[in-house]
């Protein structure tokens, strides 16, 4: 497994992305949070670390709960100079995320509500052809300093 604890040169131009494959299980959330914090440290975006870690935790929990995939891919990227995007890719394109309402006494079902509350925007992208997608990425974006 790659670790960002070893020296890494941060890209200051272009749109860098880091990704890593993990087992699709709830315990992966801890590894995901660590990876996100490490990447944001390299990019000097530590102020976003708590929100990004919460988002990653919820996206990994949803993938492990709602898909049968043995692996997921966590992505952390900068689609622009003013946006940070974290995402989880799985191989179950038919299981799309749904923002649903939950009752006060429900014990689960609040993950995407949390993502919706802390992210500037979120969504999903199908991967593969239109007729035969092989997977999807559920993602959330946060504005970096100066973002609008």
C-alpha positions as CSV (number, residue, x, y, z in Angstrom):
1,X,0.0,0.0,0.0
2,X,1.3,3.4,-0.9
3,X,1.6,5.9,1.9
4,X,1.8,9.7,1.7
5,X,4.0,9.7,4.8
6,X,7.0,9.3,2.4
7,X,8.1,12.6,0.7
8,X,5.8,13.6,-2.1
9,X,6.1,16.5,-4.5
10,X,2.8,18.5,-4.5
11,X,1.7,19.6,-7.9
12,X,1.1,23.3,-8.0
13,X,-0.1,23.5,-11.6
14,X,-2.7,21.5,-13.5
15,X,-5.4,19.4,-11.8
16,X,-3.8,16.8,-9.6
17,X,-5.6,13.6,-8.5
18,X,-4.7,10.9,-6.1
19,X,-6.5,7.6,-6.0
20,X,-6.1,4.3,-4.2
21,X,-8.0,1.0,-4.2
22,X,-9.2,-0.4,-0.9
23,X,-11.3,-3.4,0.3
24,X,-15.0,-2.5,0.2
25,X,-15.7,-2.8,3.9
26,X,-16.5,-0.4,6.8
27,X,-13.0,-0.6,8.3
28,X,-11.7,1.1,5.1
29,X,-13.1,4.4,6.3
30,X,-10.2,4.8,8.7
31,X,-7.7,4.3,5.9
32,X,-9.7,6.7,3.7
33,X,-9.7,9.4,6.3
34,X,-6.0,9.1,6.7
35,X,-5.4,9.2,3.0
36,X,-7.5,12.3,2.6
37,X,-5.8,14.1,5.5
38,X,-2.4,13.2,4.1
39,X,-3.3,14.4,0.5
40,X,-4.8,17.7,1.8
41,X,-1.7,18.2,3.9
42,X,0.5,17.9,0.8
43,X,-1.8,20.3,-1.0
44,X,-1.8,22.8,2.0
45,X,-5.6,22.4,2.3
46,X,-5.7,21.3,5.9
47,X,-8.7,23.6,6.7
48,X,-10.8,21.2,4.6
49,X,-9.6,18.0,6.2
50,X,-12.5,17.5,8.8
51,X,-15.2,18.0,6.2
52,X,-13.5,15.9,3.6
53,X,-12.8,13.1,6.1
54,X,-16.5,13.1,7.1
55,X,-17.5,12.9,3.4
56,X,-15.1,10.0,2.7
57,X,-16.4,8.2,5.8
58,X,-20.0,8.4,4.6
59,X,-19.2,7.5,1.0
60,X,-17.2,4.4,2.0
61,X,-19.9,3.4,4.5
62,X,-22.5,3.7,1.7
63,X,-20.4,1.6,-0.8
64,X,-19.8,-1.1,1.8
65,X,-23.4,-1.2,2.9
66,X,-25.2,-1.0,-0.5
67,X,-22.9,-2.8,-3.0
68,X,-21.4,-6.3,-3.2
69,X,-18.1,-5.0,-4.7
70,X,-15.0,-6.6,-3.2
71,X,-13.0,-3.3,-3.8
72,X,-13.6,0.4,-4.1
73,X,-11.4,3.2,-5.4
74,X,-11.0,6.4,-3.3
75,X,-10.2,9.5,-5.3
76,X,-9.0,12.9,-4.1
77,X,-8.6,15.5,-6.8
78,X,-8.5,19.1,-7.7
79,X,-10.9,19.5,-10.7
80,X,-10.0,23.2,-10.6
81,X,-7.9,25.6,-8.6
82,X,-10.9,26.4,-6.4
83,X,-12.4,23.0,-5.9
84,X,-11.5,19.8,-4.0
85,X,-13.3,16.6,-5.1
86,X,-13.4,13.3,-3.1
87,X,-15.1,10.3,-4.5
88,X,-15.6,6.6,-4.2
89,X,-15.7,4.4,-7.3
90,X,-17.5,1.0,-7.2
91,X,-18.5,-1.5,-9.8
92,X,-22.3,-1.5,-9.2
93,X,-23.7,1.2,-11.6
94,X,-27.3,0.1,-10.9
95,X,-27.1,1.0,-7.2
96,X,-27.3,4.8,-7.4
97,X,-27.2,7.1,-4.4
98,X,-30.5,8.5,-3.3
99,X,-31.0,11.4,-0.8
100,X,-33.9,10.2,1.3
101,X,-35.7,11.5,4.3
102,X,-35.3,9.6,7.6
103,X,-37.5,9.5,10.7
104,X,-36.0,10.7,14.0
105,X,-35.9,7.2,15.3
106,X,-34.2,5.6,12.2
107,X,-30.8,4.2,13.1
108,X,-29.3,4.6,9.7
109,X,-29.9,6.5,6.4
110,X,-28.3,9.8,7.2
111,X,-25.0,9.4,5.3
112,X,-26.0,11.3,2.2
113,X,-27.8,13.9,4.3
114,X,-24.5,14.6,6.1
115,X,-22.7,14.7,2.8
116,X,-25.3,17.1,1.4
117,X,-24.9,19.3,4.5
118,X,-21.1,19.7,4.5
119,X,-20.4,19.6,0.7
120,X,-20.8,22.5,-1.7
121,X,-22.2,19.9,-4.1
122,X,-22.3,16.2,-4.7
123,X,-23.4,13.7,-7.2
124,X,-22.4,10.6,-9.2
125,X,-20.9,9.8,-12.6
126,X,-21.4,6.5,-14.4
127,X,-18.2,4.9,-15.9
128,X,-18.1,3.0,-19.1
129,X,-20.4,3.2,-22.1
130,X,-23.9,4.7,-21.9
131,X,-25.4,1.3,-22.7
132,X,-23.2,-0.8,-20.5
133,X,-21.6,1.2,-17.6
134,X,-19.2,-0.9,-15.5
135,X,-19.3,1.3,-12.4
136,X,-20.0,4.6,-10.8
137,X,-18.2,7.3,-8.8
138,X,-20.1,9.0,-6.0
139,X,-18.4,12.3,-5.3
140,X,-18.6,15.5,-3.3
141,X,-16.9,18.8,-3.8
142,X,-15.6,21.4,-1.4
143,X,-14.5,25.0,-2.3
144,X,-10.9,25.7,-1.5
145,X,-9.9,29.2,-0.3
146,X,-11.1,31.8,-2.7
147,X,-13.6,29.4,-4.3
148,X,-17.0,30.7,-5.3
